[in-house]
Amino acid sequence: MYNWSVDEKRFKKESPKAYRLWRLTQLINYGLGDEKLDAEELKKAWPKIKDKLDPNVKVYLEYLLWGHVPSSKDIISNFWTLS
């Protein structure tokens, strides 16, 4: 993943923890490319990043990580409400 709007080297150097949370959020919301997520790292960061994720992706990740079966009210089917 390449992010043109952020100086990643500087961000990583100045604030490594915030950089890692930001990077996880970016990877999840905008695509992994060739990368893979570490489930344990995602579980540790979950409380801090869950509100910044796409709602449908959030529901899907909760299912994958903890086996929470989503109810129909958790899934947003109208694309235009995803802001």
N, CA, C and O atoms as a MOPAC input file, in Angstrom:
PM7 MOZYME 1SCF
protein

 N      0.84100 1    -1.17200 1     0.00000 1
 C      0.00000 1     0.00000 1     0.00000 1
 C      0.88700 1     1.23600 1     0.00000 1
 O      1.84600 1     1.32200 1     0.76700 1
 N      0.56900 1     2.17400 1    -0.84900 1
 C      1.29400 1     3.43800 1    -0.91000 1
 C      0.33800 1     4.56600 1    -0.56500 1
 O     -0.72700 1     4.69200 1    -1.16900 1
 N      0.71700 1     5.38400 1     0.40400 1
 C     -0.10900 1     6.51600 1     0.79000 1
 C      0.62900 1     7.79100 1     0.42400 1
 O      1.67900 1     8.08800 1     0.99300 1
 N      0.09600 1     8.53300 1    -0.50400 1
 C      0.75900 1     9.73200 1    -1.00400 1
 C      0.52100 1    10.96100 1    -0.14400 1
 O      1.22000 1    11.95700 1    -0.32700 1
 N     -0.42000 1    10.94400 1     0.77700 1
 C     -0.75900 1    12.14000 1     1.54500 1
 C     -0.07700 1    12.20600 1     2.91600 1
 O     -0.25500 1    13.18100 1     3.64600 1
 N      0.69700 1    11.18300 1     3.26800 1
 C      1.34500 1    11.14100 1     4.57600 1
 C      2.81400 1    10.79100 1     4.39300 1
 O      3.15400 1     9.89800 1     3.61700 1
 N      3.68200 1    11.49500 1     5.11100 1
 C      5.10300 1    11.16100 1     5.10700 1
 C      5.28800 1    10.00500 1     6.09500 1
 O      5.48700 1    10.22300 1     7.29000 1
 N      5.22000 1     8.78800 1     5.58500 1
 C      5.23100 1     7.60800 1     6.44400 1
 C      6.53100 1     7.44700 1     7.22300 1
 O      6.49900 1     7.04600 1     8.38600 1
 N      7.66000 1     7.74700 1     6.61900 1
 C      8.94800 1     7.60500 1     7.31700 1
 C      9.00100 1     8.51800 1     8.53500 1
 O      9.42000 1     8.10300 1     9.61600 1
 N      8.57700 1     9.75500 1     8.35300 1
 C      8.58700 1    10.71000 1     9.45900 1
 C      7.58000 1    10.30400 1    10.53500 1
 O      7.89300 1    10.33300 1    11.72600 1
 N      6.38400 1     9.93100 1    10.11800 1
 C      5.33500 1     9.51400 1    11.04900 1
 C      5.80200 1     8.31400 1    11.87200 1
 O      5.61800 1     8.27900 1    13.08900 1
 N      6.40100 1     7.34100 1    11.21000 1
 C      6.87600 1     6.13100 1    11.88400 1
 C      7.97600 1     6.45900 1    12.88600 1
 O      8.02800 1     5.87100 1    13.96600 1
 N      8.84600 1     7.38600 1    12.53700 1
 C      9.95500 1     7.76400 1    13.40600 1
 C      9.47800 1     8.55100 1    14.62400 1
 O      9.94100 1     8.31700 1    15.74000 1
 N      8.55100 1     9.48800 1    14.40600 1
 C      8.09700 1    10.35900 1    15.48100 1
 C      7.08800 1     9.70600 1    16.41800 1
 O      7.05900 1    10.01400 1    17.60900 1
 N      6.27000 1     8.81800 1    15.89700 1
 C      5.22100 1     8.20200 1    16.72100 1
 C      4.93800 1     6.77700 1    16.24800 1
 O      3.95600 1     6.54300 1    15.54400 1
 N      5.78800 1     5.82900 1    16.62600 1
 C      5.64000 1     4.45800 1    16.10800 1
 C      4.30800 1     3.78700 1    16.46200 1
 O      3.75100 1     3.05900 1    15.64100 1
 N      3.79500 1     4.02200 1    17.66700 1
 C      2.53100 1     3.38200 1    18.06000 1
 C      1.35400 1     3.94500 1    17.26500 1
 O      0.51000 1     3.19600 1    16.77300 1
 N      1.30900 1     5.25300 1    17.14700 1
 C      0.23100 1     5.88100 1    16.37500 1
 C      0.34100 1     5.49700 1    14.90700 1
 O     -0.66700 1     5.30300 1    14.22800 1
 N      1.57900 1     5.38900 1    14.42100 1
 C      1.78400 1     4.98200 1    13.02700 1
 C      1.23000 1     3.58700 1    12.79900 1
 O      0.56100 1     3.35300 1    11.79200 1
 N      1.48700 1     2.66400 1    13.69600 1
 C      1.02600 1     1.28200 1    13.51700 1
 C     -0.50100 1     1.21500 1    13.50900 1
 O     -1.08600 1     0.49400 1    12.70000 1
 N     -1.14400 1     1.95600 1    14.40100 1
 C     -2.61100 1     1.98400 1    14.42500 1
 C     -3.15900 1     2.59300 1    13.13700 1
 O     -4.11600 1     2.07900 1    12.55800 1
 N     -2.54900 1     3.68800 1    12.69500 1
 C     -2.97100 1     4.32600 1    11.45300 1
 C     -2.80000 1     3.38100 1    10.27900 1
 O     -3.68100 1     3.27600 1     9.42500 1
 N     -1.66500 1     2.69100 1    10.23400 1
 C     -1.37200 1     1.78400 1     9.11500 1
 C     -2.36200 1     0.61800 1     9.08100 1
 O     -2.84400 1     0.24500 1     8.01100 1
 N     -2.66800 1     0.04100 1    10.25100 1
 C     -3.66200 1    -1.03700 1    10.30200 1
 C     -5.01000 1    -0.55900 1     9.76200 1
 O     -5.65400 1    -1.24700 1     8.97000 1
 N     -5.42000 1     0.61100 1    10.19700 1
 C     -6.69400 1     1.16900 1     9.74300 1
 C     -6.68700 1     1.38800 1     8.23300 1
 O     -7.66000 1     1.06300 1     7.55300 1
 N     -5.60800 1     1.93200 1     7.71400 1
 C     -5.49100 1     2.16600 1     6.27800 1
 C     -5.52900 1     0.85600 1     5.49600 1
 O     -6.21600 1     0.75900 1     4.47900 1
 N     -4.79800 1    -0.14200 1     5.96400 1
 C     -4.77300 1    -1.43100 1     5.27400 1
 C     -6.15500 1    -2.06800 1     5.22900 1
 O     -6.56300 1    -2.61300 1     4.20400 1
 N     -6.86800 1    -1.99600 1     6.33900 1
 C     -8.19400 1    -2.61100 1     6.40600 1
 C     -9.19100 1    -1.85100 1     5.52800 1
 O     -9.94600 1    -2.46600 1     4.77600 1
 N     -9.19800 1    -0.53100 1     5.61800 1
 C    -10.18300 1     0.26500 1     4.88200 1
 C     -9.90200 1     0.39000 1     3.38900 1
 O    -10.83200 1     0.48900 1     2.58900 1
 N     -8.63500 1     0.38700 1     3.01300 1
 C     -8.30100 1     0.68100 1     1.61600 1
 C     -7.62900 1    -0.46500 1     0.87800 1
 O     -7.24700 1    -0.31000 1    -0.28200 1
 N     -7.48000 1    -1.60100 1     1.52200 1
 C     -6.94000 1    -2.76400 1     0.82500 1
 C     -5.55700 1    -3.14800 1     1.29900 1
 O     -4.72600 1    -2.29500 1     1.61000 1
 N     -5.32700 1    -4.44000 1     1.34700 1
 C     -4.06600 1    -4.96600 1     1.84800 1
 C     -2.98200 1    -5.04900 1     0.78700 1
 O     -1.79500 1    -5.04300 1     1.11200 1
 N     -3.36700 1    -5.12400 1    -0.45200 1
 C     -2.36800 1    -5.34900 1    -1.49600 1
 C     -1.80000 1    -6.75100 1    -1.33300 1
 O     -2.55000 1    -7.72600 1    -1.30400 1
 N     -0.50000 1    -6.85500 1    -1.22700 1
 C      0.15400 1    -8.15500 1    -1.04400 1
 C      0.41200 1    -8.47800 1     0.42100 1
 O      0.98800 1    -9.52200 1     0.72900 1
 N     -0.00300 1    -7.60400 1     1.32500 1
 C      0.28500 1    -7.78900 1     2.74500 1
 C     -0.79000 1    -8.63700 1     3.41800 1
 O     -1.89100 1    -8.81700 1     2.89800 1
 N     -0.43100 1    -9.14900 1     4.58800 1
 C     -1.38200 1    -9.90200 1     5.40700 1
 C     -1.43800 1    -9.26300 1     6.78300 1
 O     -0.46900 1    -8.65800 1     7.24300 1
 N     -2.57900 1    -9.40500 1     7.42800 1
 C     -2.73300 1    -8.88200 1     8.77800 1
 C     -2.36200 1    -9.95100 1     9.79300 1
 O     -2.61300 1   -11.13800 1     9.58600 1
 N     -1.76500 1    -9.51500 1    10.88400 1
 C     -1.47300 1   -10.40200 1    11.99700 1
 C     -2.68300 1   -10.36000 1    12.93800 1
 O     -3.03100 1    -9.30000 1    13.45900 1
 N     -3.31200 1   -11.49900 1    13.14900 1
 C     -4.54600 1   -11.55300 1    13.94600 1
 C     -4.31600 1   -11.07400 1    15.37600 1
 O     -5.15800 1   -10.36600 1    15.92900 1
 N     -3.20600 1   -11.44300 1    15.97300 1
 C     -2.93400 1   -11.03600 1    17.35700 1
 C     -2.72700 1    -9.52300 1    17.45400 1
 O     -3.21300 1    -8.88700 1    18.39000 1
 N     -2.02100 1    -8.96000 1    16.50700 1
 C     -1.81400 1    -7.51400 1    16.50000 1
 C     -3.14300 1    -6.78700 1    16.30500 1
 O     -3.39400 1    -5.75900 1    16.93400 1
 N     -3.97700 1    -7.31800 1    15.44500 1
 C     -5.28700 1    -6.72100 1    15.20100 1
 C     -6.16400 1    -6.79800 1    16.44800 1
 O     -6.87500 1    -5.84400 1    16.76300 1
 N     -6.12200 1    -7.91000 1    17.15200 1
 C     -6.90200 1    -8.04200 1    18.38900 1
 C     -6.45000 1    -7.03500 1    19.44100 1
 O     -7.28000 1    -6.46200 1    20.14700 1
 N     -5.13700 1    -6.81500 1    19.55000 1
 C     -4.62000 1    -5.85000 1    20.52500 1
 C     -5.02900 1    -4.41800 1    20.16900 1
 O     -5.34200 1    -3.61600 1    21.04800 1
 N     -5.02300 1    -4.11300 1    18.88100 1
 C     -5.32900 1    -2.75300 1    18.43700 1
 C     -6.82900 1    -2.50800 1    18.29100 1
 O     -7.24900 1    -1.36100 1    18.13400 1
 N     -7.63000 1    -3.54800 1    18.33800 1
 C     -9.06400 1    -3.45200 1    18.04500 1
 C     -9.79800 1    -2.34800 1    18.80800 1
 O    -10.53400 1    -1.58300 1    18.18500 1
 N     -9.63100 1    -2.23200 1    20.13300 1
 C    -10.38500 1    -1.18800 1    20.84500 1
 C    -10.09300 1     0.22400 1    20.33800 1
 O    -10.95000 1     1.10400 1    20.41700 1
 N     -8.89600 1     0.43700 1    19.82200 1
 C     -8.51000 1     1.77400 1    19.37300 1
 C     -8.90300 1     2.06100 1    17.92800 1
 O     -9.09400 1     3.22100 1    17.56500 1
 N     -9.02900 1     1.02400 1    17.09300 1
 C     -9.28600 1     1.27200 1    15.67000 1
 C    -10.69100 1     0.90900 1    15.21000 1
 O    -11.08100 1     1.27700 1    14.10200 1
 N    -11.45300 1     0.20600 1    16.01800 1
 C    -12.74500 1    -0.31900 1    15.55100 1
 C    -13.71800 1     0.76400 1    15.09700 1
 O    -14.51400 1     0.52100 1    14.18900 1
 N    -13.67800 1     1.94200 1    15.69700 1
 C    -14.60700 1     3.01000 1    15.31800 1
 C    -14.18600 1     3.73100 1    14.03800 1
 O    -14.95100 1     4.52900 1    13.49600 1
 N    -12.97900 1     3.45400 1    13.55600 1
 C    -12.47300 1     4.10200 1    12.34200 1
 C    -12.61000 1     3.21400 1    11.11200 1
 O    -12.18800 1     3.59300 1    10.01900 1
 N    -13.19800 1     2.03500 1    11.28700 1
 C    -13.30900 1     1.07600 1    10.19000 1
 C    -14.66000 1     1.17800 1     9.49400 1
 O    -15.64400 1     1.63400 1    10.07600 1
 N    -14.68800 1     0.75200 1     8.25400 1
 C    -15.93400 1     0.62600 1     7.50700 1
 C    -16.85300 1    -0.30600 1     8.30500 1
 O    -16.40000 1    -1.36200 1     8.74700 1
 N    -18.12800 1     0.05100 1     8.50400 1
 C    -19.01900 1    -0.75000 1     9.35000 1
 C    -19.15600 1    -2.21000 1     8.91800 1
 O    -19.17200 1    -3.10200 1     9.76600 1
 N    -19.25500 1    -2.46300 1     7.62500 1
 C    -19.40000 1    -3.84800 1     7.17200 1
 C    -18.11400 1    -4.63800 1     7.34500 1
 O    -18.15300 1    -5.82500 1     7.67100 1
 N    -16.98600 1    -3.99900 1     7.13200 1
 C    -15.69700 1    -4.66200 1     7.34500 1
 C    -15.52200 1    -4.96400 1     8.83000 1
 O    -15.00400 1    -6.01700 1     9.20300 1
 N    -15.95600 1    -4.03800 1     9.66400 1
 C    -15.87300 1    -4.23100 1    11.11600 1
 C    -16.66200 1    -5.47500 1    11.54400 1
 O    -16.16700 1    -6.29400 1    12.31800 1
 N    -17.87500 1    -5.60800 1    11.04000 1
 C    -18.71100 1    -6.76900 1    11.36700 1
 C    -18.03800 1    -8.05700 1    10.89200 1
 O    -18.02200 1    -9.05700 1    11.61100 1
 N    -17.49100 1    -8.02700 1     9.69200 1
 C    -16.82400 1    -9.20800 1     9.13200 1
 C    -15.58500 1    -9.58600 1     9.94500 1
 O    -15.36000 1   -10.76700 1    10.21000 1
 N    -14.78600 1    -8.60700 1    10.34000 1
 C    -13.59500 1    -8.89700 1    11.13700 1
 C    -13.95900 1    -9.42700 1    12.52200 1
 O    -13.27300 1   -10.30200 1    13.05000 1
 N    -15.02900 1    -8.90500 1    13.11100 1
 C    -15.48200 1    -9.43500 1    14.40100 1
 C    -15.86300 1   -10.90300 1    14.26900 1
 O    -15.61700 1   -11.70000 1    15.17400 1
 N    -16.45800 1   -11.25100 1    13.14800 1
 C    -16.79800 1   -12.65400 1    12.89800 1
 C    -15.53200 1   -13.49900 1    12.74600 1
 O    -15.43500 1   -14.58000 1    13.32700 1
 N    -14.57600 1   -13.01800 1    11.98100 1
 C    -13.34700 1   -13.78100 1    11.76400 1
 C    -12.50900 1   -13.92300 1    13.03400 1
 O    -11.96100 1   -14.99100 1    13.30500 1
 N    -12.41400 1   -12.84800 1    13.80700 1
 C    -11.53800 1   -12.86000 1    14.98000 1
 C    -12.15200 1   -13.55200 1    16.18800 1
 O    -11.46500 1   -14.28800 1    16.89600 1
 N    -13.43800 1   -13.32200 1    16.42800 1
 C    -14.06100 1   -13.83600 1    17.64100 1
 C    -15.26200 1   -14.73400 1    17.39400 1
 O    -15.81900 1   -15.28100 1    18.34600 1
 N    -15.66700 1   -14.89700 1    16.16700 1
 C    -16.79500 1   -15.76200 1    15.85600 1
 C    -18.15200 1   -15.15500 1    16.15100 1
 O    -19.14400 1   -15.88000 1    16.23700 1
 N    -18.22200 1   -13.81600 1    16.31100 1
 C    -19.50600 1   -13.15300 1    16.54900 1
 C    -20.33800 1   -13.19700 1    15.27200 1
 O    -19.96600 1   -12.60200 1    14.26000 1
 N    -21.44100 1   -13.89000 1    15.32300 1
 C    -22.32300 1   -13.97500 1    14.15700 1
 C    -23.12600 1   -12.67900 1    14.08000 1
 O    -23.83200 1   -12.33400 1    15.02800 1
 N    -23.02800 1   -11.96200 1    12.96800 1
 C    -23.71600 1   -10.67200 1    12.88000 1
 C    -25.21700 1   -10.83500 1    12.70800 1
 O    -25.69000 1   -11.77800 1    12.07500 1
 N    -25.95600 1    -9.89100 1    13.28900 1
 C    -27.39100 1    -9.85300 1    13.03300 1
 C    -27.61700 1    -8.98300 1    11.80100 1
 O    -26.70200 1    -8.28900 1    11.35600 1
 N    -28.80100 1    -9.01500 1    11.26000 1
 C    -29.07500 1    -8.23900 1    10.04700 1
 C    -28.95900 1    -6.73600 1    10.29100 1
 O    -28.68400 1    -5.98600 1     9.35400 1
 N    -29.16200 1    -6.28300 1    11.51700 1
 C    -29.05700 1    -4.84700 1    11.79100 1
 C    -27.60700 1    -4.36800 1    11.80400 1
 O    -27.35100 1    -3.16900 1    11.69200 1
 N    -26.65000 1    -5.30000 1    11.94100 1
 C    -25.23800 1    -4.93300 1    11.92900 1
 C    -24.70900 1    -4.68000 1    10.52800 1
 O    -23.68400 1    -4.02000 1    10.36000 1
 N    -25.39700 1    -5.19700 1     9.52700 1
 C    -24.92500 1    -5.10000 1     8.15100 1
 C    -25.62800 1    -3.94800 1     7.45300 1
 O    -26.85700 1    -3.89600 1     7.39800 1
 N    -24.85100 1    -3.04300 1     6.93100 1
 C    -25.39400 1    -1.88800 1     6.22200 1
 C    -25.39400 1    -2.21500 1     4.74300 1
 O    -24.34000 1    -2.44700 1     4.15100 1
 N    -26.57700 1    -2.23500 1     4.14600 1
 C    -26.66400 1    -2.64600 1     2.74700 1
 C    -26.70800 1    -1.47300 1     1.77600 1
 O    -26.48600 1    -1.66200 1     0.58000 1
 N    -26.98700 1    -0.28100 1     2.25600 1
 C    -27.05500 1     0.87700 1     1.37800 1
 C    -25.68900 1     1.54400 1     1.32000 1
 O    -25.20800 1     2.06400 1     2.32700 1
 N    -25.06800 1     1.53200 1     0.16200 1
 C    -23.73600 1     2.09000 1    -0.02000 1
 C    -23.65200 1     3.54600 1     0.41500 1
 O    -22.63500 1     3.95500 1     0.97500 1
 N    -24.67900 1     4.33000 1     0.17700 1
 C    -24.62100 1     5.76300 1     0.43000 1
 C    -24.66500 1     6.11700 1     1.90600 1
 O    -24.44300 1     7.27700 1     2.25200 1
 N    -24.93900 1     5.17300 1     2.78300 1
 C    -24.95700 1     5.46800 1     4.21600 1
 C    -23.62600 1     5.15300 1     4.87800 1
 O    -23.52800 1     5.21700 1     6.10300 1
 N    -22.61800 1     4.82000 1     4.12100 1
 C    -21.33900 1     4.40300 1     4.69800 1
 C    -20.38800 1     5.56000 1     4.97500 1
 O    -19.17500 1     5.35100 1     4.96900 1
 N    -20.86900 1     6.73400 1     5.21200 1
 C    -19.96800 1     7.85500 1     5.46000 1
 C    -19.65800 1     8.01800 1     6.91600 1
 O    -18.90900 1     8.92100 1     7.28900 1

